[in-house]
Amino acid sequence: MVKRGGKAIVSTPYHGYWKNLALALSGKMDAHFTALWDHGHIKFWSMKTLSTLLEEAGFRDIRFERVGRVPVLAKSMIAIARKP
């Protein structure tokens, strides 16, 4: 639980429009989203969906940093949000 005035820092795999389009065009969508490997991802997030979740939980001032060489194809993202 994050107390009033505290911050949440969330790291998660990144999935936005351009990354998903690149995966689809390369034919690697099925391999990327497969459930057939150990320790696979449970959820895939875009900045919009993670923002919605954080806002519903009462967080504000949400900002994101993408992690990877090419920002629109980033592997991960980090969300930083404040609890007013």
All heavy atoms as an XYZ file, in Angstrom:
670
protein
N       0.837     -1.172      0.000
C       0.000      0.000      0.000
C       0.887      1.242      0.000
O       1.859      1.323      0.741
C      -0.908      0.002      1.215
C      -1.727      1.261      1.295
S      -2.596      1.472      2.843
C      -4.061      0.568      2.516
N       0.524      2.196     -0.835
C       1.252      3.453     -0.906
C       0.462      4.495     -0.123
O      -0.721      4.718     -0.385
C       1.449      3.910     -2.372
C       2.155      5.249     -2.422
C       2.215      2.857     -3.156
N       1.132      5.113      0.838
C       0.475      6.131      1.663
C       0.363      7.450      0.902
O       1.089      7.686     -0.071
C       1.270      6.350      2.947
C       1.277      5.145      3.848
C       2.079      5.419      5.098
C       2.104      4.175      5.975
N       2.874      4.385      7.187
N      -0.522      8.314      1.386
C      -0.707      9.634      0.811
C       0.637     10.361      0.752
O       1.396     10.359      1.710
C      -1.693     10.425      1.658
C      -2.042     11.775      1.076
C      -3.108     12.423      1.855
N      -4.342     11.652      1.633
C      -5.526     12.009      2.069
N      -5.660     13.074      2.790
N      -6.580     11.265      1.805
N       0.953     10.942     -0.391
C       2.214     11.636     -0.588
C       3.333     10.729     -1.081
O       4.399     11.203     -1.438
N       3.075      9.421     -1.093
C       4.085      8.463     -1.532
C       4.096      8.295     -3.044
O       3.258      8.826     -3.753
N       5.063      7.541     -3.521
C       5.193      7.281     -4.953
C       5.216      5.783     -5.219
O       5.703      5.010     -4.406
C       6.474      7.895     -5.506
C       6.443      9.398     -5.557
C       7.655      9.938     -6.263
C       7.559     11.449     -6.337
N       8.681     12.025     -7.045
N       4.694      5.418     -6.366
C       4.762      4.036     -6.844
C       5.671      4.023     -8.066
O       5.591      4.911     -8.921
C       3.384      3.518     -7.216
N       6.535      3.034     -8.142
C       7.389      2.839     -9.303
C       7.112      1.433     -9.817
O       7.290      0.459     -9.090
C       8.878      3.008     -8.939
C       9.110      4.422     -8.397
C       9.757      2.719    -10.145
C      10.488      4.647     -7.835
N       6.643      1.351    -11.059
C       6.224      0.081    -11.637
C       7.021     -0.171    -12.917
O       7.058      0.679    -13.804
C       4.712      0.102    -11.976
C       4.280     -1.218    -12.578
C       3.880      0.443    -10.749
N       7.617     -1.339    -13.008
C       8.330     -1.737    -14.220
C       7.560     -2.893    -14.846
O       7.182     -3.839    -14.160
C       9.753     -2.175    -13.866
O      10.388     -2.688    -15.009
N       7.321     -2.801    -16.144
C       6.536     -3.819    -16.828
C       6.946     -3.888    -18.300
O       7.478     -2.920    -18.833
C       5.022     -3.497    -16.698
O       4.267     -4.529    -17.329
C       4.668     -2.181    -17.320
N       6.693     -5.017    -18.945
C       6.927     -5.059    -20.395
C       6.083     -3.987    -21.081
O       4.967     -3.698    -20.657
C       6.455     -6.457    -20.800
C       6.568     -7.255    -19.558
C       6.243     -6.302    -18.434
N       6.629     -3.389    -22.115
C       5.937     -2.327    -22.846
C       5.300     -2.873    -24.108
O       5.922     -3.620    -24.855
C       6.928     -1.226    -23.230
C       6.353     -0.221    -24.190
C       5.403      0.692    -23.755
C       6.722     -0.200    -25.519
C       4.852      1.619    -24.627
C       6.184      0.726    -26.403
C       5.257      1.630    -25.948
O       4.706      2.533    -26.816
N       4.066     -2.466    -24.353
C       3.385     -2.800    -25.605
C       2.540     -1.628    -26.036
O       1.547     -1.313    -25.422
C       2.529     -4.065    -25.472
C       3.347     -5.284    -25.581
N       3.663     -5.846    -26.789
C       4.001     -5.992    -24.654
C       4.464     -6.873    -26.589
N       4.687     -6.969    -25.304
N       2.979     -0.986    -27.084
C       2.247      0.124    -27.681
C       1.943     -0.210    -29.134
O       2.341     -1.262    -29.657
N       1.263      0.690    -29.802
C       0.813      0.475    -31.171
C       1.956      0.098    -32.117
O       1.885     -0.894    -32.837
C       0.103      1.733    -31.677
C      -0.286      1.638    -33.125
C      -1.432      0.937    -33.500
C       0.486      2.220    -34.133
C      -1.793      0.827    -34.834
C       0.132      2.116    -35.465
C      -1.008      1.418    -35.806
O      -1.357      1.297    -37.124
N       3.030      0.904    -32.124
C       4.122      0.674    -33.077
C       4.850     -0.632    -32.812
O       5.255     -1.328    -33.739
C       5.086      1.853    -33.086
C       4.426      3.068    -33.650
C       4.033      4.180    -32.948
C       4.014      3.281    -34.999
N       3.415      5.065    -33.796
C       3.388      4.543    -35.061
C       4.115      2.533    -36.161
C       2.875      5.069    -36.245
C       3.599      3.052    -37.334
C       2.986      4.298    -37.365
N       5.033     -0.965    -31.542
C       5.708     -2.229    -31.236
C       4.847     -3.407    -31.690
O       5.334     -4.352    -32.300
C       6.002     -2.344    -29.747
C       6.749     -3.631    -29.418
C       7.191     -3.682    -27.992
C       7.963     -4.955    -27.709
N       8.432     -4.997    -26.333
N       3.555     -3.353    -31.401
C       2.664     -4.438    -31.816
C       2.586     -4.539    -33.337
O       2.535     -5.644    -33.887
C       1.281     -4.255    -31.203
C       1.285     -4.509    -29.714
O       2.145     -5.209    -29.190
N       0.340     -3.926    -29.014
N       2.577     -3.401    -34.024
C       2.567     -3.409    -35.482
C       3.846     -4.052    -36.035
O       3.790     -4.886    -36.940
C       2.415     -1.984    -36.014
C       2.352     -1.854    -37.535
C       1.156     -2.599    -38.108
C       2.311     -0.382    -37.929
N       4.995     -3.702    -35.440
C       6.265     -4.291    -35.886
C       6.275     -5.800    -35.655
O       6.739     -6.564    -36.512
C       7.433     -3.633    -35.153
N       5.752     -6.251    -34.512
C       5.669     -7.692    -34.242
C       4.770     -8.386    -35.252
O       5.091     -9.465    -35.757
C       5.157     -7.947    -32.822
C       6.133     -7.683    -31.685
C       5.400     -7.693    -30.350
C       7.240     -8.724    -31.686
N       3.623     -7.762    -35.572
C       2.688     -8.364    -36.526
C       3.304     -8.448    -37.922
O       3.209     -9.484    -38.585
C       1.391     -7.561    -36.558
N       3.940     -7.362    -38.359
C       4.531     -7.347    -39.698
C       5.710     -8.304    -39.830
O       5.961     -8.837    -40.909
C       4.973     -5.930    -40.064
C       3.840     -4.927    -40.276
C       4.411     -3.520    -40.462
C       2.973     -5.326    -41.456
N       6.401     -8.551    -38.720
C       7.543     -9.463    -38.767
C       7.136    -10.933    -38.633
O       7.957    -11.823    -38.777
C       8.536     -9.116    -37.653
O       7.981     -9.429    -36.381
N       5.848    -11.163    -38.333
C       5.368    -12.538    -38.172
C       5.749    -13.155    -36.833
O       5.668    -14.374    -36.668
N       6.154    -12.333    -35.869
C       6.617    -12.851    -34.585
C       5.624    -12.646    -33.442
O       5.959    -12.841    -32.284
C       7.952    -12.209    -34.227
C       9.045    -12.588    -35.209
C      10.374    -12.046    -34.810
C      11.414    -12.509    -35.829
N      12.752    -12.098    -35.464
N       4.400    -12.244    -33.773
C       3.399    -11.971    -32.738
C       3.105    -13.216    -31.900
O       3.102    -13.142    -30.678
C       2.115    -11.454    -33.387
C       1.164    -10.833    -32.420
S       1.765     -9.251    -31.854
C       0.426     -8.222    -32.294
N       2.882    -14.341    -32.533
C       2.549    -15.560    -31.794
C       3.700    -15.997    -30.888
O       3.490    -16.353    -29.732
C       2.182    -16.695    -32.752
C       1.582    -17.877    -32.015
O       0.700    -17.671    -31.162
O       2.020    -19.010    -32.286
N       4.911    -15.934    -31.384
C       6.070    -16.324    -30.570
C       6.243    -15.381    -29.388
O       6.603    -15.805    -28.289
C       7.341    -16.327    -31.428
N       5.955    -14.107    -29.586
C       6.134    -13.121    -28.512
C       5.104    -13.293    -27.406
O       5.414    -13.165    -26.230
C       6.054    -11.711    -29.085
C       6.360    -10.660    -28.078
N       7.645    -10.401    -27.664
C       5.561     -9.830    -27.391
C       7.620     -9.439    -26.759
N       6.370     -9.073    -26.588
N       3.868    -13.581    -27.769
C       2.785    -13.698    -26.789
C       2.535    -15.134    -26.336
O       1.546    -15.402    -25.674
C       1.483    -13.118    -27.356
C       1.476    -11.623    -27.392
C       1.665    -10.946    -28.582
C       1.285    -10.890    -26.236
C       1.653     -9.566    -28.624
C       1.275     -9.508    -26.261
C       1.462     -8.846    -27.462
N       3.414    -16.042    -26.656
C       3.188    -17.437    -26.328
C       3.055    -17.669    -24.822
O       3.677    -16.988    -24.013
C       4.291    -18.348    -26.900
O       3.913    -19.706    -26.662
C       5.635    -18.083    -26.243
N       2.241    -18.621    -24.482
C       2.092    -19.019    -23.076
C       2.856    -20.314    -22.821
O       2.735    -20.905    -21.755
C       0.613    -19.230    -22.767
N       3.640    -20.752    -23.780
C       4.284    -22.051    -23.700
C       5.715    -22.012    -23.174
O       6.448    -22.961    -23.334
C       4.264    -22.711    -25.090
C       2.873    -22.920    -25.681
C       2.977    -23.515    -27.067
C       2.026    -23.788    -24.763
N       6.121    -20.924    -22.539
C       7.451    -20.883    -21.946
C       7.338    -20.560    -20.459
O       6.442    -19.856    -20.038
C       8.383    -19.940    -22.678
C       7.921    -18.526    -22.849
C       6.972    -18.070    -23.726
C       8.384    -17.378    -22.140
N       6.812    -16.713    -23.606
C       7.683    -16.266    -22.628
C       9.322    -17.177    -21.148
C       7.879    -14.979    -22.168
C       9.516    -15.890    -20.682
C       8.809    -14.817    -21.191
N       8.245    -21.122    -19.692
C       8.228    -20.929    -18.239
C       8.422    -19.463    -17.883
O       9.191    -18.741    -18.523
C       9.344    -21.749    -17.576
C       9.074    -23.236    -17.677
O       7.913    -23.633    -17.867
O      10.045    -24.007    -17.574
N       7.736    -19.033    -16.858
C       7.837    -17.679    -16.313
C       7.413    -16.609    -17.309
O       7.955    -15.506    -17.318
C       9.251    -17.398    -15.799
C       9.784    -18.502    -14.938
N       9.238    -18.819    -13.712
C      10.773    -19.395    -15.142
C       9.888    -19.833    -13.194
N      10.823    -20.212    -14.047
N       6.439    -16.904    -18.139
C       5.952    -15.950    -19.128
C       5.198    -14.801    -18.480
O       4.855    -14.834    -17.308
N       4.960    -13.776    -19.259
C       4.271    -12.594    -18.761
C       2.798    -12.894    -18.497
O       2.173    -13.656    -19.211
C       4.360    -11.457    -19.779
C       5.756    -11.090    -20.120
N       6.650    -10.645    -19.176
C       6.427    -11.107    -21.285
C       7.794    -10.399    -19.754
N       7.694    -10.681    -21.041
N       2.263    -12.260    -17.489
C       0.854    -12.425    -17.166
C       0.026    -11.369    -17.890
O      -1.013    -11.645    -18.439
C       0.639    -12.332    -15.647
C       1.378    -13.484    -14.972
C      -0.834    -12.346    -15.302
C       1.436    -13.392    -13.478
N       0.498    -10.143    -17.914
C      -0.218     -9.046    -18.560
C       0.713     -8.274    -19.478
O       1.901     -8.154    -19.216
C      -0.757     -8.061    -17.506
C      -1.714     -8.654    -16.515
C      -3.066     -8.841    -17.137
C      -4.027     -9.324    -16.066
N      -5.313     -9.660    -16.579
N       0.156     -7.721    -20.537
C       0.891     -6.842    -21.424
C       0.239     -5.466    -21.328
O      -0.976     -5.355    -21.377
C       0.853     -7.365    -22.858
C       1.691     -8.595    -23.027
C       1.143     -9.848    -22.830
C       3.027     -8.480    -23.344
C       1.924    -10.978    -22.968
C       3.822     -9.609    -23.488
C       3.263    -10.863    -23.292
N       1.045     -4.448    -21.201
C       0.557     -3.106    -20.933
C       1.004     -2.108    -21.984
O       2.109     -2.182    -22.490
C       1.090     -2.605    -19.585
C       0.723     -3.456    -18.435
C       1.459     -4.473    -17.894
C      -0.466     -3.387    -17.665
N       0.794     -5.030    -16.842
C      -0.396     -4.381    -16.667
C      -1.596     -2.576    -17.711
C      -1.393     -4.582    -15.736
C      -2.593     -2.776    -16.777
C      -2.488     -3.765    -15.809
N       0.144     -1.153    -22.245
C       0.523      0.047    -22.976
C       0.551      1.167    -21.931
O       0.096      0.981    -20.796
C      -0.505      0.374    -24.061
O      -1.741      0.744    -23.476
N       1.065      2.313    -22.308
C       1.062      3.438    -21.368
C      -0.377      3.829    -21.009
O      -0.667      4.174    -19.870
C       1.827      4.615    -21.948
C       3.304      4.361    -22.011
S       4.156      5.792    -22.669
C       5.781      5.080    -22.888
N      -1.263      3.742    -21.982
C      -2.666      4.098    -21.749
C      -3.318      3.155    -20.734
O      -3.986      3.599    -19.807
C      -3.438      4.065    -23.066
C      -4.882      4.456    -22.932
C      -5.577      4.449    -24.276
C      -7.042      4.800    -24.121
N      -7.752      4.795    -25.399
N      -3.126      1.844    -20.890
C      -3.788      0.909    -19.983
C      -3.193      0.965    -18.578
O      -3.930      0.902    -17.592
C      -3.744     -0.538    -20.514
O      -2.384     -0.929    -20.738
C      -4.542     -0.690    -21.790
N      -1.874      1.132    -18.471
C      -1.268      1.225    -17.140
C      -1.660      2.539    -16.470
O      -1.917      2.575    -15.262
C       0.246      1.071    -17.217
C       0.978      0.971    -15.877
C       0.397     -0.119    -14.985
C       2.464      0.735    -16.095
N      -1.763      3.625    -17.236
C      -2.234      4.904    -16.685
C      -3.644      4.764    -16.131
O      -3.943      5.253    -15.037
C      -2.229      5.999    -17.756
O      -0.928      6.378    -18.071
N      -4.502      4.106    -16.880
C      -5.879      3.900    -16.433
C      -5.914      3.143    -15.114
O      -6.625      3.531    -14.178
C      -6.690      3.138    -17.501
O      -6.711      3.918    -18.693
C      -8.108      2.859    -17.045
N      -5.142      2.069    -15.014
C      -5.097      1.279    -13.784
C      -4.597      2.118    -12.608
O      -5.198      2.107    -11.529
C      -4.200      0.058    -13.976
C      -4.080     -0.834    -12.747
C      -5.336     -1.668    -12.571
C      -2.865     -1.717    -12.860
N      -3.528      2.863    -12.809
C      -2.975      3.683    -11.731
C      -3.936      4.794    -11.309
O      -4.099      5.064    -10.118
C      -1.624      4.270    -12.154
C      -0.478      3.257    -12.254
C       0.723      3.864    -12.985
C      -0.077      2.740    -10.882
N      -4.593      5.419    -12.279
C      -5.575      6.460    -11.953
C      -6.743      5.889    -11.163
O      -7.208      6.493    -10.195
C      -6.067      7.147    -13.225
C      -5.029      8.057    -13.829
C      -5.398      8.562    -15.209
O      -6.452      8.149    -15.769
O      -4.626      9.371    -15.753
N      -7.216      4.707    -11.547
C      -8.309      4.059    -10.809
C      -7.903      3.734     -9.378
O      -8.739      3.686     -8.490
C      -8.755      2.793    -11.531
C      -9.544      3.056    -12.795
C      -9.918      1.781    -13.537
O      -9.591      0.667    -13.071
O     -10.551      1.908    -14.605
N      -6.601      3.526     -9.150
C      -6.091      3.235     -7.803
C      -5.781      4.515     -7.025
O      -5.268      4.454     -5.910
C      -4.851      2.360     -7.896
N      -6.073      5.684     -7.625
C      -5.908      6.949     -6.922
C      -4.579      7.652     -7.145
O      -4.263      8.613     -6.447
N      -3.797      7.214     -8.116
C      -2.504      7.855     -8.383
C      -2.670      8.989     -9.381
O      -3.558      8.970    -10.220
C      -1.493      6.838     -8.915
C      -1.022      5.875     -7.873
C      -1.653      4.653     -7.701
C       0.047      6.194     -7.048
C      -1.232      3.760     -6.726
C       0.477      5.317     -6.066
C      -0.162      4.091     -5.905
N      -1.772      9.971     -9.279
C      -1.771     11.129    -10.175
C      -0.334     11.415    -10.606
O       0.594     10.798    -10.117
C      -2.358     12.358     -9.470
C      -3.793     12.175     -8.985
C      -4.762     12.048    -10.165
N      -6.121     11.785     -9.711
C      -6.698     10.588     -9.675
N      -6.036      9.523    -10.031
N      -7.941     10.447     -9.290
N      -0.169     12.406    -11.462
C       1.153     12.820    -11.951
C       1.940     11.614    -12.470
O       3.095     11.404    -12.117
C       1.958     13.530    -10.849
C       1.234     14.748    -10.303
O       0.521     15.410    -11.088
O       1.367     15.032     -9.108
N       1.305     10.839    -13.313
C       1.917      9.612    -13.841
C       2.837      9.973    -15.004
O       2.444     10.689    -15.917
C       0.828      8.625    -14.302
C      -0.109      8.313    -13.136
C       1.452      7.362    -14.875
C      -1.425      7.681    -13.553
N       4.063      9.483    -14.938
C       4.991      9.678    -16.057
C       5.677      8.357    -16.377
O       5.742      7.471    -15.532
C       5.989     10.792    -15.770
C       6.972     10.527    -14.705
C       7.875     11.776    -14.531
N       9.076     11.444    -13.834
C       9.205     11.440    -12.513
N       8.186     11.759    -11.758
N      10.351     11.123    -11.955
N       6.165      8.245    -17.598
C       6.746      7.003    -18.078
C       8.137      7.206    -18.648
O       8.434      8.247    -19.227
C       5.869      6.398    -19.184
C       4.555      5.878    -18.686
C       3.446      6.695    -18.641
C       4.434      4.566    -18.262
C       2.235      6.218    -18.178
C       3.235      4.078    -17.797
C       2.135      4.905    -17.756
N       8.948      6.206    -18.497
C      10.251      6.112    -19.144
C      10.274      4.776    -19.877
O       9.897      3.750    -19.301
C      11.390      6.140    -18.123
C      11.522      7.442    -17.367
C      11.985      8.593    -18.233
O      12.712      8.351    -19.227
O      11.618      9.732    -17.919
N      10.666      4.796    -21.134
C      10.805      3.552    -21.890
C      12.235      3.052    -21.766
O      13.170      3.847    -21.713
C      10.467      3.771    -23.356
C       9.005      4.090    -23.561
C       8.734      4.259    -25.032
N       7.377      4.729    -25.211
C       6.991      5.486    -26.213
N       7.856      5.871    -27.117
N       5.753      5.865    -26.315
N      12.392      1.739    -21.746
C      13.704      1.127    -21.607
C      13.994      0.324    -22.873
O      13.280     -0.628    -23.181
C      13.759      0.205    -20.364
C      15.139     -0.411    -20.233
C      13.377      0.977    -19.110
N      15.010      0.730    -23.603
C      15.378      0.047    -24.837
C      16.081      1.013    -25.770
O      16.077      2.219    -25.558
N      16.688      0.481    -26.814
C      17.458      1.317    -27.744
C      16.585      2.238    -28.576
O      16.931      3.371    -28.849
C      18.279      0.428    -28.679
C      19.400     -0.253    -27.971
C      20.260     -1.032    -28.969
N      20.944     -2.064    -28.219
C      21.042     -3.303    -28.583
N      20.531     -3.707    -29.721
N      21.671     -4.177    -27.832
N      15.430      1.716    -29.017
C      14.514      2.496    -29.853
C      13.236      2.703    -29.048
O      12.509      1.741    -28.794
C      14.205      1.753    -31.179
C      13.267      2.574    -32.037
C      15.492      1.419    -31.918
N      12.946      3.941    -28.610
C      11.816      4.177    -27.694
C      10.487      3.566    -28.123
O       9.809      2.956    -27.304
C      11.741      5.699    -27.626
C      13.144      6.143    -27.873
C      13.691      5.166    -28.882
N      10.091      3.697    -29.403
C       8.778      3.155    -29.799
C       8.755      1.632    -29.824
O       7.687      1.031    -29.846
C       8.291      3.717    -31.153
C       8.079      5.201    -31.072
C       9.218      3.343    -32.286
N       9.933      0.991    -29.813
C      10.016     -0.468    -29.791
C      10.582     -0.965    -28.454
O      11.090     -2.079    -28.365
C      10.898     -0.972    -30.941
C      10.471     -0.557    -32.351
C      11.477     -1.048    -33.366
C       9.080     -1.056    -32.662
N      10.489     -0.135    -27.441
C      11.082     -0.446    -26.141
C      10.636     -1.808    -25.615
O       9.520     -2.262    -25.877
C      10.700      0.629    -25.129
N      11.536     -2.443    -24.890
C      11.239     -3.739    -24.286
C      10.402     -3.569    -23.019
O       9.513     -4.355    -22.737
C      12.544     -4.457    -23.957
C      12.342     -5.797    -23.306
C      13.659     -6.484    -23.043
C      13.375     -7.813    -22.369
N      14.541     -8.622    -22.222
N      10.716     -2.542    -22.244
C      10.049     -2.324    -20.966
C       9.731     -0.846    -20.790
O      10.233      0.000    -21.520
C      10.959     -2.759    -19.807
O      11.304     -4.109    -19.911
N       8.905     -0.583    -19.792
C       8.630      0.801    -19.416
C       8.573      0.875    -17.897
O       8.300     -0.114    -17.217
C       7.341      1.297    -20.034
C       6.096      0.614    -19.543
S       4.655      1.316    -20.356
C       3.443      0.064    -19.983
N       8.860      2.057    -17.406
C       8.777      2.309    -15.976
C       7.790      3.435    -15.769
O       7.894      4.493    -16.404
C      10.156      2.698    -15.401
C      11.137      1.544    -15.600
C      10.040      3.083    -13.927
C      12.575      1.881    -15.279
N       6.796      3.196    -14.922
C       5.818      4.212    -14.569
C       6.139      4.724    -13.172
O       6.434      3.953    -12.272
C       4.407      3.626    -14.593
N       6.068      6.046    -13.023
C       6.265      6.675    -11.727
C       5.013      7.509    -11.467
O       4.626      8.343    -12.299
C       7.528      7.571    -11.734
C       8.735      6.721    -12.110
C       7.728      8.254    -10.385
C       9.780      7.431    -12.882
N       4.368      7.238    -10.338
C       3.109      7.900    -10.039
C       3.063      8.333     -8.577
O       3.669      7.699     -7.722
C       1.933      6.953    -10.334
N       2.347      9.424     -8.310
C       2.250      9.978     -6.954
C       0.843      9.757     -6.394
O      -0.142      9.882     -7.103
C       2.555     11.482     -7.003
C       2.534     12.165     -5.657
C       2.778     13.660     -5.798
N       1.794     14.329     -6.645
C       0.590     14.717     -6.237
N       0.188     14.495     -5.014
N      -0.221     15.321     -7.091
N       0.782      9.423     -5.117
C      -0.510      9.259     -4.429
C      -0.786     10.559     -3.668
O      -0.087     10.872     -2.712
C      -0.424      8.082     -3.457
C      -1.725      7.683     -2.840
C      -2.448      6.705     -3.738
C      -3.632      6.113     -3.040
N      -3.748      4.694     -3.203
N      -1.759     11.367     -4.127
C      -2.038     12.648     -3.450
C      -2.627     12.476     -2.061
O      -3.112     11.456     -1.696
C      -3.024     13.335     -4.390
C      -3.575     12.293     -5.278
C      -2.628     11.134     -5.245
